[in-house]
Amino acid sequence: MNAHDLDRLRPRLPSPLEVVEDERFTRLGLALLLKRDDLIHPDLPGNKWRKLSLNLRAAAGRPVLSFGGAYSNHLRATAAAGRLLGFRTLGVVRGEELAGRPLNPSLARCAADGMRLLFVDRATYRAKHEPAVLAGLLRQAGAPEDVYVVPEGGSNALAVEGCTELGRELAGQADVAAVACGTGGTLAGLAAGFPGLALGVPVLKGGFLGEEVRALQTAAFGGPRGDWRLDERFHCGGYARTTPALDAFAEDFGARHELAIERLYVAKMLWGLVALAEEGAFAPGTRIAAVVTGAPEPQAVSSR
Ligand SMILES: *Cc1c(COP(=O)(O)O)cnc(C)c1O
């Protein structure tokens, strides 16, 4: 079995690009397109496929260890890839207090897919990429010698390279491509492959993301690439935080376009786009592609 050949899973690539009629854009002469990366694969949706593909090829069937929070889409995608392609997976999860509790639906899915989970305290988790701390974690996790380590959120040079394809798929189709940012890996790759403006909407508070994107582009390409910028106004208080206005917006957008909107990332990006359009940030005639990087949370393992 080719444990590293993600293409065997028949991804839907290039992902579909849909024109949506939304009067908040059309009345300004703007075209809104949805880049449906959420449809790439049911178990490895969105940017997680693009970020994992070259990494799994590099891992070549070896066990894969990665890191994430209690609701990490990246850990879930990694675990699913392991089950589907037949390689071992290990997940280091932030929060030792989670160890004694029933698993939430996201972690339960990881475990059901065969991922071995190790829960660590926040200080250790923060220091995880320091060599000594990492070595300790690998030992604790029972990781084999040949383990392939993917950083938190899956963002490394190969992940960024994988995301350049997203930009190339949008070339000639859109003038602006917007994406929600966690680690910034997807934006770093998108911007490098896209000839227009790549717009990142961070879902975390902090203002550190520009540095991260530059560092990831340097790691992947040796220096900055593409035309990108961030708009830091739409995080709604930080990761997994929401406001009644954002919830109402996501409900309404979903109802208008018959599409369940993922709340942690996609909703904030779409909200930012509507606000920017209203502010007159885009010239009439601009084609804006909103990258739908993921689908809403799975409810429970039994529901699949
Ligand atoms: C992981 C994720 C992101 C963030 O991607 P980064 O490359 O970490 O910036 C955006 N949207 C969804 C739905 C995700 O799961």
The ligand as an SDF file (V2000), in Angstrom:
LIG
                    3D

 15 15  0  0  0  0  0  0  0  0999 V2000
   -6.8030   25.1670    9.9020 C   0  0  0  0  0  0  0  0  0  0  0  0
   -7.8430   26.0380    9.3130 C   0  0  0  0  0  0  0  0  0  0  0  0
   -7.5610   27.3430    8.8720 C   0  0  0  0  0  0  0  0  0  0  0  0
   -6.2460   28.0260    9.1190 C   0  0  0  0  0  0  0  0  0  0  0  0
   -5.2160   27.6550    8.2810 O   0  0  0  0  0  0  0  0  0  0  0  0
   -3.7200   28.1950    8.5380 P   0  0  0  0  0  0  0  0  0  0  0  0
   -2.9480   27.6290    7.4390 O   0  0  0  0  0  0  0  0  0  0  0  0
   -3.3090   27.6290    9.8810 O   0  0  0  0  0  0  0  0  0  0  0  0
   -3.7560   29.6600    8.5880 O   0  0  0  0  0  0  0  0  0  0  0  0
   -8.5640   28.0530    8.2430 C   0  0  0  0  0  0  0  0  0  0  0  0
   -9.7990   27.5240    8.0880 N   0  0  0  0  0  0  0  0  0  0  0  0
  -10.1130   26.2910    8.5250 C   0  0  0  0  0  0  0  0  0  0  0  0
  -11.5120   25.7930    8.3570 C   0  0  0  0  0  0  0  0  0  0  0  0
   -9.1480   25.5110    9.1600 C   0  0  0  0  0  0  0  0  0  0  0  0
   -9.4860   24.2930    9.6060 O   0  0  0  0  0  0  0  0  0  0  0  0
  1  2  1  0
  2  3  1  0
  2 14  2  0
  3  4  1  0
  3 10  2  0
  4  5  1  0
  5  6  1  0
  6  7  2  0
  6  8  1  0
  6  9  1  0
 10 11  1  0
 11 12  2  0
 12 13  1  0
 12 14  1  0
 14 15  1  0
M  END
$$$$
